[in-house]
Amino acid sequence: MWNSPDELSEALKEEGYLLEHEAAITLFLALSLEKPCLIEGPAGVGKTQLALALARASQRSLIRLQCYEGLDPSKALYDWDYAKQLLRLQLAKNGNWDELKTNLFSEEFLLARPLLKALLSPNPVLLLIDELDKSDEEFESFLLELLAEFQITIPELGTIRANTRPIVILTSNNARDFSDALRRRCVHLQLNYPSLEREISIIRRQAPEVAPALVKDVCEFVAKVRKIPLNKLPSVSESLEFARALHTLNMEKLELNRLFGTLSVLLKYPKDLAKLEERVRQWQNEETGSERSLAE
């Protein structure tokens, strides 16, 4: 697929995703070793976007399983088409039960969910198991066979192995930790908020219409915001939207006195917003004090 981390990084860049060199090495090794890649980090650092860009770069169809509390195999792996089974029973009331029972639990009556679809696909796919930390430990244990051997076992049918080995990406926002068994089956990649220079590059690439000076100001401002103890720190995508919002207001550079009313684009919780507005007023006073000192 790719012969080096640099080739992989360049392919992702062409899809609009800038990946740091060390992260590209880790992802390249996961792909080369044909092992699932567990991507962890705070919400909004680009974990899901990396998987989407990788699917485009590798020209694979994306099959996505969005995890949530209470997720079970019938929603993630397979279920039986009960309506179709009932119809089959009604059409064969006088049939042999042993034969009928075997037919009822055949692939004809199987409803494939995302995990099974990835295994049955005749073409290479990328399977994204998104926000696995939201699921419970029982579901995590259920995944171990798939992650280790790229196969699953259905009691009525037996073991089903992948027709073509999928790329498997798992993401986590670190809401809970995982078992050693799951971690052993994966290559681990930690993503954090990008450096100032990289975030500037990302936003300039994604929003070329925004003035370069404003992009720099926004990234420096967001970097300061991320040092405030907030319930939810602003993500890269929220930085991007914030830059676009200020551009919409015809700003060429960031002006603290014009930020009130715009900060809700950056932060989503009322308490966080109130805390930031208070901090912005403090920064305004400091800025005014500095200007007065220079004037004197």
C-alpha positions as CSV (number, residue, x, y, z in Angstrom):
1,M,0.0,0.0,0.0
2,W,2.7,2.5,1.1
3,N,6.4,1.8,1.3
4,S,7.3,4.2,4.1
5,P,5.8,6.5,6.7
6,D,6.6,9.5,4.5
7,E,4.5,8.0,1.7
8,L,1.6,7.4,4.1
9,S,1.9,11.0,5.5
10,E,1.9,12.4,2.0
11,A,-1.1,10.4,1.0
12,L,-3.0,11.6,4.0
13,K,-1.9,15.2,3.3
14,E,-3.4,14.9,-0.2
15,E,-6.7,14.0,1.6
16,G,-6.4,17.1,3.8
17,Y,-5.1,15.5,6.9
18,L,-1.7,16.6,8.4
19,L,-0.2,13.9,10.5
20,E,3.0,14.3,12.6
21,H,6.0,12.2,11.6
22,E,6.1,10.0,14.7
23,A,2.3,9.3,14.5
24,A,2.8,8.4,10.8
25,I,5.5,5.9,11.8
26,T,3.1,4.2,14.3
27,L,0.2,4.1,11.9
28,F,2.5,2.8,9.1
29,L,3.6,0.0,11.4
30,A,0.0,-1.0,12.3
31,L,-0.8,-1.2,8.6
32,S,2.3,-3.1,7.7
33,L,1.8,-5.6,10.5
34,E,-1.9,-5.9,9.7
35,K,-2.8,-5.1,13.2
36,P,-5.7,-3.0,14.5
37,C,-4.7,0.5,15.5
38,L,-6.1,1.9,18.7
39,I,-6.1,5.8,18.5
40,E,-6.5,7.5,21.8
41,G,-6.7,11.2,22.8
42,P,-8.9,14.0,23.9
43,A,-12.1,14.6,22.0
44,G,-11.6,16.8,19.0
45,V,-7.9,16.1,18.2
46,G,-8.8,14.4,14.8
47,K,-9.0,10.7,15.6
48,T,-12.1,10.0,13.6
49,Q,-10.9,12.3,10.8
50,L,-7.7,10.4,10.6
51,A,-9.6,7.2,10.0
52,L,-11.8,8.9,7.3
53,A,-8.8,10.3,5.6
54,L,-7.1,6.9,5.7
55,A,-10.1,5.3,4.1
56,R,-10.0,7.8,1.2
57,A,-6.2,7.5,0.8
58,S,-6.3,3.7,0.7
59,Q,-9.4,3.8,-1.6
60,R,-11.3,1.5,0.8
61,S,-15.0,1.7,1.6
62,L,-15.6,2.9,5.2
63,I,-17.7,0.7,7.5
64,R,-18.3,2.6,10.8
65,L,-19.6,1.3,14.1
66,Q,-20.5,4.1,16.5
67,C,-20.2,2.8,20.0
68,Y,-22.5,3.8,22.9
69,E,-23.4,2.5,26.3
70,G,-25.4,-0.7,26.1
71,L,-24.2,-1.7,22.6
72,D,-24.6,-5.4,22.1
73,P,-23.7,-7.9,19.4
74,S,-27.2,-7.8,17.8
75,K,-26.5,-4.1,16.9
76,A,-22.8,-4.5,16.1
77,L,-22.4,-7.9,14.6
78,Y,-25.5,-9.6,13.4
79,D,-29.2,-10.3,14.0
80,W,-31.8,-12.7,12.6
81,D,-34.5,-11.5,10.2
82,Y,-37.3,-12.7,12.5
83,A,-40.1,-11.5,10.1
84,K,-38.6,-13.5,7.3
85,Q,-38.1,-16.6,9.5
86,L,-41.8,-16.3,10.6
87,L,-42.9,-16.2,7.0
88,R,-40.7,-19.3,6.3
89,L,-42.4,-21.1,9.1
90,Q,-45.9,-20.2,7.9
91,L,-45.1,-21.4,4.4
92,A,-43.8,-24.8,5.7
93,K,-46.2,-25.7,8.5
94,N,-46.0,-29.4,7.7
95,G,-42.3,-29.6,7.0
96,N,-39.7,-31.6,8.8
97,W,-38.7,-29.5,11.9
98,D,-35.0,-30.6,12.0
99,E,-34.6,-29.6,8.4
100,L,-36.6,-26.4,8.8
101,K,-34.6,-25.4,11.9
102,T,-31.4,-25.7,10.0
103,N,-32.8,-23.6,7.2
104,L,-34.1,-20.9,9.5
105,F,-30.6,-20.2,10.9
106,S,-28.8,-20.0,7.6
107,E,-27.1,-17.0,5.9
108,E,-30.3,-16.3,4.0
109,F,-31.9,-15.1,7.2
110,L,-28.9,-13.3,8.6
111,L,-28.9,-9.5,9.0
112,A,-25.3,-8.4,8.8
113,R,-24.3,-5.4,11.1
114,P,-21.1,-3.3,10.7
115,L,-18.6,-5.9,12.1
116,L,-20.0,-8.8,10.0
117,K,-20.3,-6.6,6.9
118,A,-16.6,-5.8,7.2
119,L,-15.7,-9.5,7.3
120,L,-18.1,-10.5,4.5
121,S,-17.1,-7.7,2.1
122,P,-15.5,-9.1,-1.1
123,N,-13.5,-5.9,-1.4
124,P,-11.0,-4.4,1.1
125,V,-12.6,-2.1,3.6
126,L,-11.7,0.1,6.6
127,L,-13.6,-0.8,9.7
128,L,-13.9,2.2,12.1
129,I,-14.9,1.2,15.7
130,D,-15.5,4.8,16.9
131,E,-15.5,5.8,20.6
132,L,-15.0,2.3,21.9
133,D,-14.6,3.7,25.5
134,K,-18.4,4.5,25.5
135,S,-19.2,0.8,25.3
136,D,-19.0,-1.5,28.3
137,E,-16.4,-4.1,29.2
138,E,-18.6,-7.0,28.0
139,F,-18.7,-5.6,24.5
140,E,-14.9,-5.0,24.6
141,S,-14.4,-8.7,25.4
142,F,-16.7,-9.6,22.6
143,L,-14.4,-7.8,20.2
144,L,-11.2,-9.8,21.1
145,E,-11.7,-12.6,18.6
146,L,-12.3,-10.2,15.8
147,L,-9.2,-8.1,16.7
148,A,-6.9,-11.1,17.1
149,E,-7.9,-13.3,14.2
150,F,-10.2,-11.2,12.0
151,Q,-13.0,-13.7,12.5
152,I,-16.2,-14.1,14.5
153,T,-18.1,-17.1,15.7
154,I,-21.9,-17.3,15.3
155,P,-23.3,-20.2,17.4
156,E,-25.9,-21.2,14.8
157,L,-23.4,-20.9,11.8
158,G,-19.9,-21.4,13.2
159,T,-16.8,-19.4,12.5
160,I,-16.8,-16.7,9.8
161,R,-13.4,-15.5,8.6
162,A,-12.7,-12.3,6.7
163,N,-12.8,-12.6,3.0
164,T,-10.3,-9.8,2.7
165,R,-8.5,-8.5,5.8
166,P,-9.9,-5.1,6.7
167,I,-7.9,-2.2,8.1
168,V,-9.3,-1.8,11.7
169,I,-9.2,1.5,13.5
170,L,-10.5,1.9,17.0
171,T,-10.8,5.3,18.7
172,S,-11.2,6.3,22.3
173,N,-11.6,9.6,24.2
174,N,-10.2,8.0,27.3
175,A,-13.5,7.9,29.1
176,R,-12.3,4.6,30.6
177,D,-9.3,2.4,30.3
178,F,-9.2,-0.9,28.3
179,S,-8.1,-4.4,29.3
180,D,-4.6,-5.7,28.7
181,A,-6.2,-8.3,26.3
182,L,-7.5,-5.6,24.0
183,R,-4.4,-3.5,24.1
184,R,-2.2,-6.5,23.2
185,R,-4.1,-7.0,20.0
186,C,-3.6,-3.4,18.9
187,V,-0.9,-1.0,17.9
188,H,-1.4,2.1,20.1
189,L,-1.4,5.6,18.8
190,Q,-1.8,8.6,21.1
191,L,-3.0,11.9,19.4
192,N,-2.9,15.2,21.3
193,Y,-3.8,18.7,20.4
194,P,-1.4,19.9,17.6
195,S,1.4,22.3,18.2
196,L,0.8,25.9,17.4
197,E,2.6,25.7,14.1
198,R,0.7,22.6,13.0
199,E,-2.7,24.0,14.0
200,I,-1.9,27.1,11.9
201,S,-1.1,24.9,9.0
202,I,-4.3,22.9,9.4
203,I,-6.5,25.9,9.5
204,R,-4.8,27.7,6.6
205,R,-5.2,24.5,4.6
206,Q,-8.9,24.1,5.5
207,A,-9.9,27.7,5.4
208,P,-7.7,29.5,2.8
209,E,-10.2,32.4,2.7
210,V,-9.3,33.5,6.3
211,A,-6.5,36.1,6.6
212,P,-3.2,34.5,7.6
213,A,-2.8,37.1,10.5
214,L,-6.2,36.1,11.8
215,V,-5.4,32.4,11.6
216,K,-2.3,33.0,13.7
217,D,-4.1,35.1,16.2
218,V,-6.9,32.5,16.5
219,C,-4.5,29.6,17.1
220,E,-2.5,31.6,19.7
221,F,-5.8,32.5,21.4
222,V,-7.0,28.9,21.4
223,A,-3.7,27.7,22.8
224,K,-4.2,30.1,25.8
225,V,-7.8,28.9,26.2
226,R,-6.7,25.3,26.4
227,K,-4.6,26.2,29.5
228,I,-7.8,27.2,31.3
229,P,-9.4,24.4,33.4
230,L,-12.6,23.9,31.3
231,N,-15.1,21.1,31.1
232,K,-14.4,20.7,27.4
233,L,-11.4,22.2,25.7
234,P,-11.8,23.5,22.2
235,S,-11.0,21.0,19.5
236,V,-9.2,21.7,16.2
237,S,-12.5,21.6,14.3
238,E,-13.8,24.2,16.7
239,S,-10.7,26.4,16.2
240,L,-11.4,26.2,12.5
241,E,-15.1,27.2,12.9
242,F,-14.0,30.0,15.2
243,A,-11.6,31.4,12.6
244,R,-14.3,31.2,10.0
245,A,-16.7,32.9,12.3
246,L,-14.4,35.9,12.9
247,H,-13.7,36.0,9.2
248,T,-17.5,36.3,8.6
249,L,-17.4,39.3,10.9
250,N,-14.8,40.9,8.6
251,M,-11.9,40.6,11.1
252,E,-8.4,40.7,9.7
253,K,-6.9,40.1,13.1
254,L,-8.3,39.0,16.5
255,E,-9.7,41.8,18.6
256,L,-10.6,41.0,22.2
257,N,-13.3,43.6,22.5
258,R,-15.2,42.1,19.5
259,L,-15.1,38.5,20.8
260,F,-18.2,38.6,23.0
261,G,-21.0,36.8,21.2
262,T,-18.6,34.7,19.2
263,L,-17.1,32.5,21.9
264,S,-20.0,30.1,21.8
265,V,-18.6,28.9,18.5
266,L,-15.5,27.8,20.4
267,L,-17.0,26.5,23.6
268,K,-20.2,24.5,24.1
269,Y,-20.8,24.5,27.9
270,P,-22.4,27.6,29.6
271,K,-20.0,27.4,32.6
272,D,-17.0,27.2,30.3
273,L,-18.3,30.1,28.3
274,A,-18.8,32.2,31.4
275,K,-15.3,31.4,32.6
276,L,-13.7,32.3,29.2
277,E,-15.6,35.6,29.0
278,E,-14.3,36.5,32.4
279,R,-10.8,35.6,31.3
280,V,-11.1,37.7,28.1
281,R,-12.1,40.7,30.2
282,Q,-9.0,40.1,32.3
283,W,-6.9,39.9,29.2
284,Q,-8.5,43.1,27.9
285,N,-7.5,44.9,31.1
286,E,-4.0,43.6,30.9
287,E,-3.8,44.7,27.3
288,T,-5.1,48.2,28.2
289,G,-2.6,48.5,31.1
290,S,0.3,47.6,28.8
291,E,-0.8,50.2,26.3
292,R,-1.0,52.9,29.0
293,S,2.5,52.0,30.3
294,L,3.9,52.3,26.8
295,A,2.2,55.7,26.4
296,E,3.7,57.0,29.7
